[in-house]
Amino acid sequence: MTKSAALLEDATEIRMALQRLCLGGDRLDVSYKSQRAAFPILTEDGERLAFRMPFDDLDAWGLKPGENLAVKLKDRGLEYECVVAHAGQEVLEGVEACLATIPRVLRRSDLHRLADFIPERSAAQAHAATFTNTRNAIIDGTVQSFGEEGLELVLRNSKQDIRELLRMGEESLLDLPLDGNLRLRAPTTVAYFGENLVGLRFTKQADAKVLDQYRTWVQDQQVLQAQQDREEFSPRGFQEATARIHRAAALPMVKVLVDREPMLLLLTEKEDFARRLGEALSRKFGLATLDHIKGPVKAQLKALASEDGGWGRIRMVLVHNQLRLASPLELCRQLVEQEGCPVPVILAGTEEDEAKKRHHALAAGAVDYLAVEPFRILSILRRLDDTLRLFEGT
């Protein structure tokens, strides 16, 4: 297997990465002289990319067309750096944006990691593994990334403190089922670890035949992912790609479960949870639900939109932690930063680590985090009512 390149120079592959960032509502870390900030990427068309940046910020930075910007981005968990040229400013669908040239090269900035290949999130979740420490404790993990010389794993029990389980250089025995009868069993050492993550490097004692089978499997997965990327790529740019995805995917339309005011919008893939919430809120709130997949949420709300379009009857958006393709935090950022959602957005999920999850939710632009598991209806009603009163000034 060819090790992940330090430089990504293929123009099409670079544009594929940018289109994935657009679809995910991700941000670019942009630097110019002493200025630095993160801005959501909006679109790319093969000639230019655009990221949301208020014109006041552009003026404050003193940017002029042709000047270089240093950009950092993360695609599928891998970190890259590049240089682009400022290409002016423009209002795109009502959003003030900074234009820049498409980078010619993306340079990996995290080559210290044992991460040559990171599959899509839905695929990565299927690869459960176990590994041990020197005290022969068995630790459950999930593969985050595959490397030629090792792997990165996250602990399945987020309450475990990785510093109490492992030490740098500690020996560990990895057991990872792959496909069919293929299984990776290999001795490793702890190369590095962070919060809930560990990098395990194969040792010289690992069976060479087993490693060759593992590397061939990873190479096959890379080929399959590259084929899918080519099929989803739009040479005409992200806007055309979004339209094609909407046509091909037959995106679910919004469903009204309880038709009354004020109307809440729930984004979730769990129909049973949506029905339960609708029944619980029916005396106080209306509820519409959408099994969101990709693309702008606002574009899928035509049934609830006013004559002027937009968000119409929606007074609050609840983003459930059970989503089909996007992460709740990424979708929240998309709603707030890219779509300019004018109503409060709340992330909803489990009670576990509630304070930490609320912190992340607020950082993503939400106004609150709401624990809905376990389901305490009186508490949920009170929080929703208080939030609406606060934002509607009643």
C-alpha positions as MATLAB code, in Angstrom:
seq = 'MTKSAALLEDATEIRMALQRLCLGGDRLDVSYKSQRAAFPILTEDGERLAFRMPFDDLDAWGLKPGENLAVKLKDRGLEYECVVAHAGQEVLEGVEACLATIPRVLRRSDLHRLADFIPERSAAQAHAATFTNTRNAIIDGTVQSFGEEGLELVLRNSKQDIRELLRMGEESLLDLPLDGNLRLRAPTTVAYFGENLVGLRFTKQADAKVLDQYRTWVQDQQVLQAQQDREEFSPRGFQEATARIHRAAALPMVKVLVDREPMLLLLTEKEDFARRLGEALSRKFGLATLDHIKGPVKAQLKALASEDGGWGRIRMVLVHNQLRLASPLELCRQLVEQEGCPVPVILAGTEEDEAKKRHHALAAGAVDYLAVEPFRILSILRRLDDTLRLFEGT';
ca = [
       0.000    0.000    0.000;
       1.271    3.442   -0.873;
       1.602    5.662    2.147;
      -0.629    8.740    2.201;
       1.187   11.486    0.304;
       2.559   14.524    2.066;
       1.293   16.588   -0.892;
      -2.043   16.400   -2.641;
      -1.465   17.908   -6.080;
      -4.193   16.432   -8.297;
      -6.587   19.280   -9.160;
      -9.662   17.045   -9.224;
      -8.869   15.452   -5.860;
      -8.383   18.912   -4.345;
     -11.775   20.006   -5.680;
     -13.353   16.797   -4.346;
     -12.054   17.660   -0.890;
     -13.436   21.206   -1.140;
     -16.843   19.925   -2.232;
     -16.925   17.558    0.752;
     -16.192   20.496    3.039;
     -19.033   22.474    1.440;
     -21.465   19.598    1.939;
     -20.371   19.162    5.544;
     -20.696   22.845    6.407;
     -17.047   22.849    7.486;
     -14.808   25.841    8.122;
     -11.488   27.055    6.814;
      -8.884   28.442    9.213;
      -7.695   31.547    7.347;
      -4.606   33.639    8.206;
      -3.326   36.919    6.782;
      -0.376   38.660    8.449;
      -1.348   38.893   12.143;
      -5.027   38.142   11.498;
      -6.509   34.676   11.899;
     -10.078   33.365   12.062;
     -12.242   30.428   10.980;
     -14.916   30.916    8.317;
     -17.455   28.449    6.845;
     -16.745   27.431    3.272;
     -19.685   28.154    0.975;
     -18.905   26.932   -2.527;
     -16.315   26.216   -5.227;
     -16.639   26.201   -9.008;
     -13.240   25.055  -10.240;
     -11.917   28.594  -10.574;
     -12.659   30.064   -7.175;
     -13.799   29.064   -3.731;
     -15.869   31.242   -1.428;
     -16.085   31.373    2.334;
     -18.412   33.408    4.491;
     -16.624   36.541    5.692;
     -18.447   39.790    6.517;
     -17.266   42.733    4.452;
     -16.472   44.611    7.680;
     -13.956   41.878    8.532;
     -12.492   42.098    5.044;
     -11.985   45.824    5.492;
     -10.483   45.354    8.957;
      -8.007   42.800    7.595;
      -6.984   45.195    4.821;
      -7.164   42.459    2.187;
      -6.519   43.357   -1.421;
      -7.069   41.156   -4.504;
      -4.031   39.073   -5.350;
      -2.620   38.910   -1.826;
      -1.969   35.470   -0.382;
      -3.907   33.841    2.421;
      -2.685   30.869    4.464;
      -5.448   28.313    4.875;
      -5.783   25.235    7.085;
      -8.545   22.691    6.565;
      -9.542   19.220    7.676;
     -10.898   16.679    5.219;
     -12.038   13.284    6.522;
     -10.081   13.882    9.697;
      -6.786   14.619    7.904;
      -5.262   18.072    8.309;
      -3.947   20.099    5.386;
      -2.364   23.489    4.767;
      -2.390   25.521    1.566;
      -1.952   29.012    0.128;
      -4.625   30.773   -1.918;
      -4.873   34.222   -3.468;
      -7.604   36.663   -2.478;
      -9.911   37.111   -5.501;
     -12.346   39.768   -4.319;
     -15.645   39.803   -2.479;
     -19.224   39.017   -3.442;
     -22.710   38.561   -1.993;
     -23.760   34.934   -2.566;
     -27.448   34.224   -1.937;
     -27.564   37.060    0.554;
     -24.315   36.076    2.308;
     -21.234   38.308    2.315;
     -18.329   36.192    1.099;
     -14.615   36.368    0.430;
     -13.455   34.819   -2.846;
     -10.144   32.996   -3.279;
      -8.378   30.912   -5.886;
      -8.508   27.117   -5.748;
      -5.314   25.871   -4.068;
      -2.846   24.103   -6.349;
      -1.439   21.953   -3.565;
      -2.697   20.642   -0.229;
       0.102   19.770    2.195;
      -0.512   17.278    5.021;
       0.314   18.900    8.345;
      -0.248   15.828   10.546;
       2.111   13.231    9.108;
       3.132   12.211   12.621;
      -0.187   10.384   12.897;
      -0.780    6.724   12.055;
      -3.502    7.844    9.666;
      -3.077    7.149    5.965;
      -6.752    6.416    5.319;
      -9.908    7.530    7.143;
     -13.161    6.089    5.765;
     -16.464    7.903    5.832;
     -17.925    8.166    9.329;
     -20.662    5.588    8.744;
     -18.086    3.035    7.562;
     -15.611    3.762   10.357;
     -18.243    3.085   13.023;
     -18.433   -0.563   11.904;
     -14.802   -1.381   12.786;
     -14.785   -2.319   16.449;
     -11.545   -3.588   17.956;
     -10.064   -4.667   21.249;
      -6.577   -4.057   22.580;
      -4.780   -4.708   25.842;
      -2.408   -2.994   28.232;
       0.486   -4.527   30.173;
      -1.910   -5.436   32.990;
      -3.841   -7.603   30.488;
      -6.930   -5.443   30.721;
      -9.044   -5.693   27.576;
     -10.041   -2.287   26.192;
     -12.846   -1.792   23.659;
     -12.199    0.695   20.886;
     -13.362    1.812   17.465;
     -10.944    2.386   14.599;
     -10.786    6.044   13.661;
      -8.084    5.765   11.014;
      -5.999    3.114    9.274;
      -2.287    3.498    8.667;
       0.409    1.478    6.978;
       2.370    1.262   10.218;
      -0.498    1.216   12.715;
      -3.964    2.510   13.595;
      -5.746    5.175   15.589;
      -8.587    4.112   17.861;
     -11.042    5.861   20.142;
     -12.319    4.335   23.364;
     -15.866    3.060   23.146;
     -16.439    3.962   26.788;
     -16.007    7.741   26.771;
     -16.012    7.802   30.582;
     -12.725    5.917   30.714;
      -9.602    8.000   31.283;
      -7.065    6.885   28.707;
      -4.203    8.130   30.904;
      -5.154    5.578   33.548;
      -5.195    2.743   31.013;
      -2.078    3.282   28.902;
       1.450    4.656   28.956;
       3.647    5.842   26.095;
       5.632    2.939   24.628;
       3.459    0.371   26.390;
       2.985   -2.946   24.593;
      -0.508   -3.872   23.464;
      -2.103   -6.745   21.573;
      -4.577   -5.564   18.925;
      -7.486   -7.681   17.670;
      -9.469   -6.215   14.763;
     -12.068   -8.133   12.698;
     -12.204   -6.808    9.128;
     -14.310   -8.405    6.377;
     -15.347  -12.051    6.202;
     -12.695  -14.277    7.744;
     -10.039  -11.583    7.550;
      -8.793  -10.568   10.981;
      -5.871   -8.457   12.129;
      -4.138   -9.723   15.259;
      -0.877   -7.919   15.849;
       1.419   -6.802   18.673;
       1.690   -3.030   18.914;
       3.109   -0.272   21.087;
       1.436    2.957   22.171;
       2.881    5.646   19.882;
       0.780    8.528   21.223;
      -2.558    9.269   22.834;
      -4.864   12.190   23.460;
      -8.336   12.695   24.843;
     -10.116    9.368   24.207;
      -7.740    8.510   21.317;
      -4.695    6.255   21.015;
      -2.216    5.563   18.213;
      -0.956    1.958   18.126;
       2.136    1.188   16.030;
       2.859   -2.328   14.752;
       6.002   -3.875   16.224;
       8.702   -5.881   14.445;
       7.225   -9.012   16.013;
       4.002   -8.621   14.001;
       3.376  -11.388   11.457;
       4.443  -10.046    8.029;
       1.808  -12.102    6.183;
      -0.975  -10.786    8.416;
       0.199   -7.195    7.904;
       0.347   -7.695    4.133;
      -3.263   -8.931    4.156;
      -4.313   -5.971    6.279;
      -2.530   -3.456    4.017;
      -4.062   -5.004    0.909;
      -7.509   -4.722    2.510;
      -6.935   -1.045    3.331;
      -5.738   -0.409   -0.215;
      -8.926   -1.997   -1.566;
     -11.025    0.238    0.702;
      -9.157    3.293   -0.602;
      -9.896    2.291   -4.185;
     -13.600    1.828   -3.440;
     -13.795    5.185   -1.694;
     -11.951    6.886   -4.571;
     -14.434    5.395   -7.055;
     -17.361    6.692   -5.018;
     -15.724   10.110   -4.742;
     -15.399   10.281   -8.536;
     -19.057    9.362   -8.968;
     -20.179   12.098   -6.561;
     -17.832   14.776   -7.867;
     -19.316   17.531  -10.018;
     -16.878   19.183  -12.461;
     -19.206   22.190  -12.661;
     -18.838   22.945   -8.981;
     -20.512   22.549   -5.629;
     -23.757   24.341   -6.484;
     -24.412   21.957   -9.382;
     -23.372   19.027   -7.182;
     -25.928   20.040   -4.543;
     -28.704   20.185   -7.133;
     -27.705   16.760   -8.474;
     -27.646   15.229   -5.003;
     -31.114   16.570   -4.284;
     -32.458   15.147   -7.540;
     -30.784   11.752   -7.189;
     -31.277   11.130   -3.501;
     -35.026   11.811   -3.431;
     -34.593   13.634   -0.162;
     -37.365   13.155    2.404;
     -39.733   16.082    2.719;
     -40.728   17.727    5.950;
     -43.659   16.078    7.779;
     -46.035   17.916   10.094;
     -46.865   15.697   13.073;
     -48.706   18.310   15.142;
     -50.195   21.271   13.276;
     -50.349   24.186   15.677;
     -48.395   27.286   16.698;
     -45.645   27.768   17.699;
     -44.131   25.233   15.289;
     -40.896   23.434   16.135;
     -38.745   21.628   13.562;
     -37.039   18.386   14.625;
     -34.139   17.072   12.519;
     -33.745   13.352   13.208;
     -33.644    9.950   11.539;
     -35.613    8.359   14.397;
     -39.315    8.312   13.492;
     -40.276    6.721   16.807;
     -38.556    9.517   18.745;
     -40.264   12.134   16.561;
     -43.692   10.603   17.196;
     -43.034   10.388   20.920;
     -41.903   13.987   21.100;
     -44.900   15.128   19.034;
     -47.328   13.380   21.364;
     -45.638   14.851   24.421;
     -45.581   18.415   23.070;
     -48.943   18.406   21.314;
     -50.815   20.495   23.918;
     -48.201   23.229   23.840;
     -46.301   23.138   20.523;
     -46.645   22.113   16.928;
     -43.996   19.755   15.579;
     -42.615   19.155   12.101;
     -39.919   16.562   11.463;
     -37.319   16.096    8.732;
     -34.978   13.169    8.145;
     -32.191   15.438    6.881;
     -29.546   13.871    4.616;
     -27.460   16.493    2.814;
     -27.616   20.027    1.542;
     -29.432   23.124    2.819;
     -32.211   22.491    5.332;
     -34.146   25.626    4.372;
     -34.600   24.354    0.817;
     -36.596   21.380    2.153;
     -39.124   23.466    4.113;
     -41.340   24.594    1.247;
     -44.415   23.082    2.883;
     -43.902   25.337    5.914;
     -42.500   28.416    4.169;
     -44.312   31.733    3.994;
     -45.068   33.510    0.754;
     -41.581   34.994    0.896;
     -40.038   31.561    1.379;
     -37.442   31.078    4.083;
     -38.163   29.477    7.435;
     -41.865   30.319    7.478;
     -43.736   28.903   10.466;
     -40.657   27.458   12.181;
     -39.929   29.113   15.538;
     -37.216   26.754   16.788;
     -35.011   23.982   15.399;
     -34.106   20.871   17.400;
     -31.132   18.899   16.083;
     -31.294   15.330   17.424;
     -28.117   13.335   18.030;
     -29.420   10.614   15.692;
     -28.733   11.861   12.146;
     -28.283    9.823    8.997;
     -25.108   11.330    7.520;
     -24.083   14.534    9.296;
     -22.872   15.082   12.838;
     -25.186   17.220   15.018;
     -22.467   19.827   15.561;
     -21.676   20.088   11.843;
     -25.369   20.489   11.007;
     -25.739   23.132   13.692;
     -22.862   25.126   12.213;
     -24.434   24.798    8.780;
     -27.782   26.114   10.034;
     -26.335   29.062   11.929;
     -23.346   30.089    9.822;
     -24.213   29.099    6.269;
     -27.988   29.256    6.192;
     -28.377   32.156    8.612;
     -31.171   30.427   10.548;
     -33.108   33.261   12.273;
     -34.637   31.089   15.018;
     -32.917   29.419   17.995;
     -31.207   26.082   17.360;
     -30.994   23.509   20.164;
     -29.016   20.269   20.114;
     -30.794   17.318   21.742;
     -29.301   14.072   22.962;
     -28.442   11.941   25.950;
     -27.961   13.119   29.509;
     -24.453   11.615   29.644;
     -21.714   14.300   29.863;
     -24.408   16.947   29.552;
     -22.207   19.881   30.603;
     -19.515   18.970   28.070;
     -22.070   18.516   25.303;
     -23.662   21.883   26.121;
     -20.247   23.531   25.812;
     -19.713   21.993   22.361;
     -23.257   22.909   21.311;
     -22.793   26.557   22.238;
     -19.460   26.637   20.405;
     -21.239   25.348   17.275;
     -23.798   28.161   17.408;
     -26.660   26.485   19.265;
     -28.399   28.347   22.067;
     -28.638   25.312   24.353;
     -28.246   21.557   24.756;
     -31.366   19.621   25.757;
     -31.226   16.181   27.361;
     -34.032   14.038   25.913;
     -32.668   10.651   27.036;
     -33.995    9.847   29.591;
     -37.231   11.474   28.417;
     -38.509   13.845   31.122;
     -41.452   15.611   29.524;
     -41.992   18.341   32.123;
     -38.340   19.362   32.041;
     -38.298   19.348   28.232;
     -41.476   21.445   28.005;
     -40.135   23.987   30.489;
     -36.798   24.379   28.667;
     -38.428   24.788   25.273;
     -40.971   27.268   26.613;
     -38.277   29.318   28.364;
     -36.161   29.433   25.211;
     -39.037   30.621   23.041;
     -39.982   33.290   25.568;
     -36.400   34.508   25.670;
     -35.973   34.766   21.907;
     -39.429   36.080   21.077;
     -39.428   38.584   23.909;
     -42.733   37.524   25.400;
];
